[in-house]
Amino acid sequence: MRRDDSVGVVSERVVDLNADVGEELDADGTLDAALLGVVTSANVACGFHAGTPETMRAVCGLAAASGVSIGAQVSYDDRAGFGRRALEVAPPVLAQQVADQVGALMTIAEAEGASVRYLRPHGALYNRIADDAEQAAAVLAGSGELPVLGLPGSVILELASAAGRVVLTEAFPDRAYGRDGRLRPRSEAGAVLTSSSAIAARAVELAGGVDSLCLHGDTPGAVAHAREVRQALERDGWVLQGL
C-alpha cells in the first residue's frame, strides 16, 4: 500500500521490497549484486556500522543501473558492534553523525548518476528512535528533508509527520515481533526467521499494512529469501515499486 501525497489517495497492491546492502558481508560484493537484482529499494550502509566509499560507490552504481531506489542507512558510530549496541550519544553529536553519513552517501550517489531518496536508520539506532523523542529529533535534524522509512507507530515517524516530512512504514518478514509491536531481540530463540517459505508467507501477510518490506542482508540465505518473497508477492497480485 502506497500513499500518493500529490493527490491524497492510497494506491492499492503496490509495495516496496528493501534490503540492507553495502555492509561488507562478502569480499567481492556478490551478495549485494544478487540482492539488487531482486529488491526495489536498497538501504546503503554509510560507513558508521559498515560500508566504505568503495562499497557505497559500487552499490550506488548497481542500484542506478537496475532502477533500484537508494536510501541512507544511518547508524551509531559502531563498526565493532555492527551498529547493534545501544550507545549513549549526545543529540548534537548524533545529528552531526547522521548529517555526515547522509552527506557522504549523497555525494557518491550523485557521482554515480543516482540520488538518495529516503532515510532508514539501522540497528540499535532504529530501535532507540522508535520510542526516544530526543534521539529521534536528532536523527531528523541531521537528515535534511529526506522521507523517513521506519516502524509503524514509532516516535520518529510521528515527529517527521508533524514536521511535514514524508513518512514511509515498513515491516520485517524475516523477524519475529513481540506483543508490543516491536522487533524481538535477536538473542531470543526464534527472533530471526530462516525458512524462505515461511518468510515469503509472512511477507504476503504483512504487505497490505505497510509501504515496504525489509529483508536483512546478513540473514543466512538472504538472496534465496528475497527471490521467494518477490515471487510470492507477485503471485498474490502485488506490484513491486521502489520508494
C-alpha atoms as one frame of an Amber mdcrd trajectory, in Angstrom:
protein
   0.000   0.000   0.000   1.484   3.372  -1.009   0.188   6.859  -0.366   0.389
   9.292  -3.261   0.766  12.625  -1.460   0.226  14.589  -4.654  -3.398  13.537
  -4.802  -4.007  12.311  -1.258  -5.069   8.808  -2.203  -3.727   5.351  -1.500
  -2.632   3.130  -4.371  -3.595  -0.450  -3.585  -1.476  -3.514  -4.339   1.805
  -1.603  -4.616   4.614  -2.412  -2.193   8.355  -1.915  -1.976  10.887  -4.610
  -1.142  14.028  -3.289   0.518  17.238  -4.832   1.815  20.313  -3.693   3.720
  23.304  -3.586   1.381  26.878  -2.327   1.303  27.599  -3.911   4.670  30.816
  -5.668   3.567  29.372  -9.113   4.203  31.463 -10.690   1.445  34.755  -9.827
  -0.178  33.632  -9.220  -3.756  30.159  -7.704  -3.482  28.417 -10.762  -4.909
  25.736 -10.661  -2.204  24.905  -7.009  -2.852  24.721  -7.555  -6.609  22.378
 -10.513  -6.163  20.101  -8.633  -3.770  19.992  -5.599  -6.061  18.717  -7.890
  -8.794  15.631  -8.672  -6.693  14.733  -5.747  -4.407  13.291  -2.390  -5.389
  14.990  -0.249  -2.715  18.443  -0.506  -1.144  19.358   0.691   2.350  23.023
   1.552   1.817  25.386   1.400   4.788  27.034   4.802   5.127  30.284   3.896
   6.869  29.454   4.084  10.570  28.368   0.491  11.229  29.646  -0.867   7.918
  30.476   0.298   4.435  33.309   2.187   2.768  33.407   4.780  -0.011  34.226
   1.900  -2.361  31.261  -0.244  -1.325  28.928   2.765  -1.410  30.120   3.627
  -4.905  29.704   0.061  -6.146  26.225  -0.318  -4.669  25.023   3.062  -5.903
  26.269   2.298  -9.405  24.500  -1.060  -9.468  21.336   0.420  -7.991  21.266
   3.188 -10.585  21.734   0.678 -13.407  18.988  -1.559 -12.010  16.435   1.166
 -11.250  16.637   0.447  -7.509  15.901   3.335  -5.131  18.700   4.298  -2.735
  18.212   5.017   0.962  20.739   6.218   3.537  21.142   3.502   6.177  22.485
   5.590   9.059  23.618   4.213  12.410  25.534   4.835  15.570  29.316   5.082
  15.088  29.877   1.426  15.974  31.695  -0.718  13.430  32.869  -3.122  16.139
  29.280  -3.886  17.143  27.794  -3.619  13.626  25.590  -0.800  14.915  23.629
  -3.167  17.126  24.886  -1.976  20.507  22.882   0.583  22.464  25.047   3.692
  22.760  24.535   6.966  24.577  25.264   9.771  22.140  24.547  13.440  22.830
  21.836  14.726  20.468  24.028  17.389  18.797  26.715  14.770  18.167  24.183
  12.307  16.792  22.685  14.939  14.496  26.133  15.673  13.069  26.903  11.972
  12.675  23.689  11.484  10.717  24.448  14.533   8.574  27.929  13.222   7.831
  26.572   9.822   6.761  23.796  11.230   4.600  26.135  13.766   3.026  28.742
  11.156   2.163  26.200   8.878   0.501  24.553  11.730  -1.384  27.889  12.807
  -2.863  28.694   9.272  -4.002  25.188   8.562  -5.319  25.172  11.739  -7.386
  28.558  10.826  -8.877  27.005   7.505  -9.952  24.025   9.177 -11.609  21.594
   8.458  -8.775  20.097  10.202  -5.751  19.336   9.354  -2.131  15.562   9.074
  -1.884  14.937   8.290   1.785  16.423   7.839   5.256  16.427   4.479   7.010
  18.166   4.145  10.417  19.876   0.870  11.321  20.113  -1.486  14.265  20.230
  -0.066  17.767  19.529   3.435  16.498  16.416   2.210  14.668  15.129   0.610
  17.867  16.025   3.601  20.040  14.219   6.189  17.955  11.059   4.126  17.943
  10.492   5.438  21.474  13.104   8.116  22.292  11.921  11.537  21.113  15.219
  13.292  21.818  17.276  10.842  19.780  14.623  10.785  17.056  14.698  14.574
  16.802  18.475  14.461  16.434  18.223  11.978  13.568  15.677  14.187  11.840
  17.811  17.293  12.397  20.755  15.635  10.679  18.895  14.283   7.675  17.519
  17.347   5.931  14.137  16.811   4.315  14.519  13.183   3.249  11.458  10.956
   3.565  11.811   8.683   6.597  11.305   4.915   6.484  10.569   3.308   9.828
   8.466   1.213  12.148   4.710   1.954  12.181   3.765   3.882  15.315   7.352
   4.881  16.064   8.209   8.239  17.587  10.476   9.201  14.707   7.668   8.814
  12.184   5.309  10.820  14.392   7.849  13.642  14.668   8.662  13.512  10.966
   4.990  13.692  10.026   4.427  16.636  12.391   7.335  18.418  10.697   5.815
  17.879   7.261   8.251  15.159   6.219   7.092  12.234   4.087   6.854   9.104
   6.234   7.024   5.536   4.975   6.297   2.418   7.016   7.972  -0.965   6.845
   7.689  -4.455   8.258  10.179  -7.306   8.581   9.028 -10.686   7.276  12.315
 -12.277   8.375  11.955 -11.190  12.007   9.562 -12.032  14.841   7.604  -9.353
  16.700   6.646  -9.081  20.340   3.174  -8.262  21.621   4.191  -4.586  21.802
   4.668  -4.467  18.038   8.436  -4.104  18.374  11.017  -6.492  16.973  12.045
  -9.229  19.365  15.734  -9.130  20.356  17.966 -11.194  18.096  19.255 -13.021
  21.168  15.853 -14.663  21.676  15.159 -18.062  20.129  13.005 -17.724  17.021
  13.593 -13.983  16.651  15.190 -14.429  13.217  13.256 -16.492  10.661  15.385
 -18.685   8.401  12.901 -20.563   6.191  12.377 -18.957   2.780   8.826 -20.291
   2.522   7.901 -19.019   5.981   9.419 -15.595   5.262   7.580 -15.395   1.931
   4.258 -16.305   3.515   4.843 -13.720   6.213   5.659 -11.094   3.569   2.334
 -11.640   1.819   0.575 -11.379   5.167   2.319  -8.089   6.064   2.240  -6.389
   2.657  -1.161  -4.770   2.979  -0.306  -2.737   6.046   2.970  -1.038   5.121
   4.766   0.762   2.307   7.800  -1.512   2.307   9.027  -4.929   3.387  12.598
  -5.260   4.625  14.908  -8.254   4.354  18.196  -8.310   6.236  21.215  -8.912
   4.027  23.111 -10.637   6.831  20.433 -13.293   7.377  21.694 -16.671   6.094
  20.126 -17.363   2.707  19.169 -13.700   2.199  19.169 -13.875  -1.601  17.025
 -17.016  -1.684  14.641 -15.391   0.796  14.405 -12.250  -1.347  13.668 -14.204
  -4.511  10.972 -16.303  -2.876   9.420 -13.241  -1.229   9.264 -11.382  -4.530
   7.753 -14.357  -6.325   5.149 -14.819  -3.579   4.186 -11.150  -3.636   3.824
 -11.086  -7.406   1.763 -14.282  -7.365  -0.515 -12.581  -4.864  -1.029  -9.640
  -7.217   1.360  -7.114  -5.704   3.249  -4.671  -7.928   6.759  -4.053  -6.599
   7.918  -0.461  -6.816  10.847   1.407  -5.249  10.418   4.170  -2.691
